[in-house]
Amino acid sequence: YTWRFLNSSIWNSAPPPAREQHSAVAIDDNLYIFGGKSRTFQLSTDGQIQMQNYSVAVHGDVWKLSIERERVYSLSSSKSTVIQQNESLIQTLDGSLDPTISATSDGVTPRKGLCIKNLVVKVVVDHPCLNQLRLSLRGPGPSTGSPNFFASGYSNEVLLLDQLTANGTGCVSGREEFTFDDGASSAVDTCCSASFKGSYRPMGTLSTFLGSSMVAKWTLVAQDMKLDTLSGSIVSWGVTFTAAPCFKRFSWTNLTSLIAADNAPLARYAAKAVSYDRSYFIFGGRDSKDRPLMDLHRLDIDTLRWTVLTPIDFHIALETSSAVGCSFSLTSWGLLRFGGYYRQATMTGSLADNYGNEVFVMDPVTLRWKPVDVHPWPNADEGTFGSTIPATRYLSAIVFISAAQLSWKNALPLRALYDEPSDSSRINYQGTLTDSLMIFGGFDGATGSVYDGSSGGLLDDIWMLRLSNWSTPGERFRQQKYLETRCGWRKSKSARSFGTESCLSTTNKMNCNFQDLIMLPWCSMNNQSWS
């Protein structure tokens, strides 16, 4: 695991003022934050910090961190060309000649512009005996590439189809439409196809082009492998690219002045934030006088307008059943909760600790909490300073990481093919990837410097809870069926007549039931942290 500092200042983008306990959600791959509080200390004449003189500011602003995202481009040719018997046909598409694609790069260095994340090749071919045809794609390859210069257009060749080595059946004749995609479920050499219309995995791997530039020459090579009286033609072909910035740009925008001021929530900190589709929900928190708030607002990201909603039963799930400063994460398994500060008149427990490190899960259907049985790390001496579980704390950062995010993105990654097998242990069954819950930092109540926490209770450790027992195929299937059964009705027209989508209303003071709100992202399987 490696930290990466996102320095937005290099793009002349000033970040928001420093703050804590703000609310944050991800919508459409961008980050939105609201509110929070900051503390400013005065300095003495000799430059020393005066701990007793400070001011607290509670914010009510909205900021957006824009992250460059992937885009789709295509090159194609509709020129029908004959493939002579026992000869090769070569057709080239030049990305540098396409104005849309060439505009994505300066044409000088791959360090500027877009890099290929995925590509799909579509070929329409007409041949009386497809089984004697060989198709391949030539393009820039990683082995001859350079971070400073574009690779040659003929440095890499990927085999798409070779029917002579596929299944040995008789001739398949007529017009066929191939879509070659590494992510397809069917292989192109699967026996014994009477037709090839659809998507297929090529015989080679198109992922070898990933990271290259689209601004190159892409060449289709069609070979008739037999000397007879039969010949065919390439009717049309093309390449569809999914590309993303080779070096992503991160930029901040202060949206506060762009948002209509009417119905805007009060400045606050420690509010709960939820996102669904294009909506940003803010609930509760504390105002500038540290008074608790129980209101609910929804920000429409498209119109940049606030709507005031009436929260129903929010306290049942988020207040009476939890401590202060808990960390929440909504997942397909339910709403997970970690840590918190328990407001008690006296210290309890053998360690006299009002802070927690327990994990609970709430079923969005029943709104009932239950504890998660967590086993400590078995090897306390392996980089954990003798600890087997995280220290008790509150106000931790939390994120749910699905097993899919821990796996390699390519269907046939070289690492999976050639790496040495990983060791097995009680918590790492060989090659097993599991859903996980990661926490970072927090506060454990220790005394010390208020200014920077260097000798206080601020924590900077990272822990990952591997949800191994939940991540088995059987448990995943059971939970998926449970989710589909409970969510199917909510997506119907009759359900909407019962107000299941009232939280999305643009009318002020409409009732928004907590269960209806949590079911919106849960049913869409939108994993998210609730700050």
Disulfide bonds with the S-S distance in Angstrom:
Cys115-Cys246 1.98
Cys129-Cys171 1.89
Cys191-Cys192 1.57
Cys487-Cys523 2.07
Cys503-Cys512 2.06
